[in-house]
Amino acid sequence: MEVPVKYRGVEVGRHRLDLLVEGTIVVELKAVKSLDNVHFAVVKSYLRAIGKEHGLLLNFAKTTLEAKRVISQPADNSHGSLAS
């Protein structure tokens, strides 16, 4: 699913979400040796772009599934931050 990234009301790019569950939870799928801070930052950016708070980061590269919760405050459009 693609969502626009806006800055001060102008579209400046697009994010491609792996999954959006029930319109509320962003799920990012990975297959990497280890999750890094950049992976969490990407999910937070997605959350801000669609004005949601909850995300899941799933890593399938380990023997057992690694699942991490990501929480972000929705963007406040009045300050020109990323928002939909």
VOTORLO-242245 format. One record per residue: x negated, y, z negated of N, C-alpha, C in turn. Coordinates in Angstrom, 3 decimals. Layout:
# VOTORLO-242245
VEXZA        n.u        n.v        n.w       ca.u       ca.v       ca.w        c.u        c.v        c.w
VEXZA          X          Y          Z          X          Y          Z          X          Y          Z
...
This chain:
# VOTORLO-242245
VEXZA        n.u        n.v        n.w       ca.u       ca.v       ca.w        c.u        c.v        c.w
VEXZA     -0.843     -1.164      0.000      0.000      0.000      0.000     -0.893      1.233      0.000
VEXZA     -0.623      2.160      0.891     -1.386      3.404      0.949     -0.625      4.523      0.264
VEXZA     -1.374      5.347     -0.487     -0.780      6.503     -1.150     -1.651      7.725     -0.868
VEXZA     -1.023      8.897     -0.724     -1.809     10.105     -0.442     -2.514     10.626     -1.687
VEXZA     -3.657     11.256     -1.473     -4.368     11.977     -2.526     -4.220     13.450     -2.177
VEXZA     -3.660     14.206     -3.120     -3.410     15.627     -2.856     -4.210     16.497     -3.809
VEXZA     -4.631     17.637     -3.305     -5.300     18.654     -4.101     -4.592     19.968     -3.837
VEXZA     -3.999     20.524     -4.879     -3.228     21.763     -4.761     -2.167     21.661     -3.673
VEXZA     -1.523     20.496     -3.619     -0.417     20.289     -2.694     -0.809     19.913     -1.269
VEXZA     -2.105     19.847     -0.992     -2.585     19.512      0.353     -3.183     18.113      0.325
VEXZA     -2.760     17.266      1.271     -3.314     15.916      1.334     -4.773     15.976      1.774
VEXZA     -5.646     15.380      0.952     -7.081     15.393      1.246     -7.639     14.001      1.497
VEXZA     -6.797     12.996      1.396     -7.245     11.633      1.627     -6.145     10.648      1.296
VEXZA     -6.489      9.372      1.350     -5.536      8.314      1.046     -6.242      7.225      0.247
VEXZA     -5.487      6.615     -0.661     -5.961      5.452     -1.412     -5.194      4.241     -0.899
VEXZA     -5.863      3.106     -0.852     -5.204      1.848     -0.497     -5.186      0.957     -1.736
VEXZA     -3.988      0.770     -2.296     -3.828     -0.043     -3.497     -3.739     -1.517     -3.115
VEXZA     -4.358     -2.382     -3.925     -4.222     -3.823     -3.701     -2.795     -4.260     -4.003
VEXZA     -2.298     -3.890     -5.192     -0.932     -4.247     -5.595     -0.355     -3.145     -6.461
VEXZA      0.940     -2.928     -6.320      1.687     -2.056     -7.220      2.868     -2.868     -7.709
VEXZA      2.853     -3.221     -8.998      3.863     -4.112     -9.564      5.002     -3.287    -10.156
VEXZA      6.220     -3.569     -9.682      7.429     -2.906    -10.183      7.320     -1.384    -10.148
VEXZA      6.487     -0.870     -9.252      6.333      0.575     -9.135      5.666      1.237    -10.324
VEXZA      5.071      0.440    -11.221      4.501      1.028    -12.439      3.069      0.614    -12.747
VEXZA      2.642     -0.568    -12.335      1.309     -1.064    -12.704      0.464     -1.273    -11.445
VEXZA     -0.681     -0.603    -11.406     -1.627     -0.767    -10.302     -2.519     -1.951    -10.637
VEXZA     -2.638     -2.901     -9.704     -3.506     -4.063     -9.889     -4.606     -3.996     -8.834
VEXZA     -5.847     -3.976     -9.295     -7.011     -3.950     -8.411     -7.697     -5.306     -8.482
VEXZA     -7.880     -5.927     -7.337     -8.482     -7.256     -7.263     -9.951     -7.147     -6.875
VEXZA    -10.803     -7.841     -7.608    -12.242     -7.836     -7.341    -12.777     -9.260     -7.369
VEXZA    -13.913     -9.452     -6.720    -14.669    -10.699     -6.793    -16.141    -10.286     -6.867
VEXZA    -16.538     -9.806     -8.033    -17.882     -9.270     -8.243    -18.532     -9.951     -9.450
VEXZA    -19.861     -9.930     -9.486    -20.597    -10.566    -10.577    -20.184    -10.010    -11.927
VEXZA    -20.056     -8.684    -12.004    -19.590     -8.055    -13.244    -18.880     -6.751    -12.903
VEXZA    -17.906     -6.405    -13.729    -17.188     -5.149    -13.540    -18.049     -4.008    -14.050
VEXZA    -18.151     -2.956    -13.260    -18.941     -1.783    -13.624    -18.009     -0.605    -13.880
VEXZA    -18.567      0.457    -14.433    -17.782      1.669    -14.705    -17.115      2.212    -13.449
VEXZA    -17.766      2.060    -12.305    -17.186      2.574    -11.065    -15.865      1.872    -10.738
VEXZA    -15.728      0.592    -11.069    -14.488     -0.130    -10.808    -13.348      0.452    -11.642
VEXZA    -13.639      0.783    -12.895    -12.631      1.394    -13.763    -12.281      2.797    -13.267
VEXZA    -13.281      3.542    -12.801    -13.047      4.897    -12.288    -12.143      4.871    -11.058
VEXZA    -12.332      3.887    -10.202    -11.492      3.768     -9.007    -10.038      3.526     -9.399
VEXZA     -9.807      2.628    -10.339     -8.435      2.348    -10.773     -7.821      3.596    -11.405
VEXZA     -8.584      4.325    -12.217     -8.065      5.558    -12.813     -7.722      6.587    -11.744
VEXZA     -8.525      6.649    -10.700     -8.237      7.561     -9.592     -6.924      7.179     -8.910
VEXZA     -6.713      5.884     -8.690     -5.453      5.409     -8.116     -4.277      5.799     -9.004
VEXZA     -4.433      5.599    -10.305     -3.360      5.914    -11.246     -3.019      7.403    -11.211
VEXZA     -4.032      8.250    -11.197     -3.778      9.696    -11.121     -3.090     10.063     -9.818
VEXZA     -3.492      9.416     -8.725     -2.924      9.735     -7.408     -1.432      9.437     -7.332
VEXZA     -0.971      8.435     -8.074      0.455      8.093     -8.010      1.197      8.469     -9.289
VEXZA      0.515      9.132    -10.228      1.160      9.602    -11.439      1.590      8.492    -12.382
VEXZA      0.816      7.426    -12.459      1.121      6.297    -13.349      0.050      6.186    -14.422
VEXZA      0.343      5.402    -15.472     -0.575      5.289    -16.597     -1.263      3.940    -16.735
VEXZA     -0.685      2.871    -16.188     -1.165      1.521    -16.479     -1.721      0.807    -15.247
VEXZA     -2.877      0.180    -15.449     -3.493     -0.586    -14.384     -4.146     -1.843    -14.924
VEXZA     -4.378     -2.782    -14.037     -5.101     -4.008    -14.360     -6.231     -4.176    -13.360
VEXZA     -7.377     -4.559    -13.866     -8.534     -4.839    -13.034     -8.815     -6.327    -13.184
VEXZA     -8.662     -7.074    -12.100     -8.828     -8.527    -12.135    -10.062     -8.924    -11.346
VEXZA    -10.952     -9.697    -11.988    -12.179    -10.157    -11.345    -12.121    -11.681    -11.212
VEXZA    -12.113    -12.147     -9.974    -12.001    -13.572     -9.684    -13.340    -14.270     -9.489
VEXZA    -14.463    -13.563     -9.650    -15.771    -14.151     -9.367    -16.314    -15.005    -10.517
VEXZA    -15.698    -14.929    -11.659    -16.180    -15.692    -12.816    -15.488    -17.053    -12.877
VEXZA    -16.003    -17.927    -13.717    -15.412    -19.254    -13.883    -13.960    -19.153    -14.319
VEXZA    -13.689    -18.230    -15.251    -12.307    -17.950    -15.654    -11.976    -16.514    -15.260
VEXZA    -10.740    -16.267    -14.965    -10.298    -14.942    -14.541    -10.620    -13.907    -15.613
VEXZA    -11.239    -12.813    -15.194    -11.518    -11.696    -16.092    -10.466    -10.622    -15.827
VEXZA     -9.715    -10.247    -16.845     -8.664     -9.233    -16.708     -8.920     -8.106    -17.697
VEXZA     -8.928     -6.880    -17.197     -9.143     -5.706    -18.039     -8.013     -4.707    -17.803
VEXZA     -7.523     -4.149    -18.908     -6.498     -3.120    -18.838     -7.139     -1.768    -18.584
VEXZA     -6.483     -0.931    -17.787     -6.954      0.426    -17.524     -5.794      1.369    -17.827
VEXZA     -6.056      2.350    -18.690     -5.022      3.310    -19.074     -5.504      4.699    -18.668
VEXZA     -4.619      5.472    -18.043     -4.950      6.826    -17.634     -3.739      7.718    -17.848
VEXZA     -3.975      8.936    -18.240     -2.875      9.893    -18.382     -2.503     10.412    -17.000
VEXZA     -1.201     10.539    -16.711     -0.789     11.087    -15.413     -1.351     12.491    -15.205
VEXZA     -1.608     12.831    -13.959     -2.179     14.141    -13.642     -1.153     15.236    -13.866
VEXZA     -1.652     16.403    -14.260     -0.831     17.592    -14.384     -1.035     18.402    -13.103
VEXZA     -0.026     18.457    -12.262     -0.128     19.085    -10.937     -0.496     20.562    -10.997
VEXZA     -0.260     21.232    -12.108     -0.494     22.669    -12.172     -1.975     23.032    -12.178
VEXZA     -2.859     22.049    -12.399     -4.292     22.349    -12.482     -5.062     21.896    -11.250
VEXZA     -4.377     21.475    -10.196     -5.043     21.114     -8.960     -5.770     19.801     -8.985
VEXZA     -5.413     18.900     -9.888     -6.074     17.600     -9.938     -5.408     16.646     -8.956
VEXZA     -5.946     15.440     -8.837     -5.360     14.454     -7.940     -3.941     14.163     -8.372
VEXZA     -3.020     14.200     -7.452     -1.618     13.900     -7.759     -0.900     13.563     -6.474
VEXZA      0.214     12.860     -6.611      1.001     12.527     -5.417      2.054     13.573     -5.186
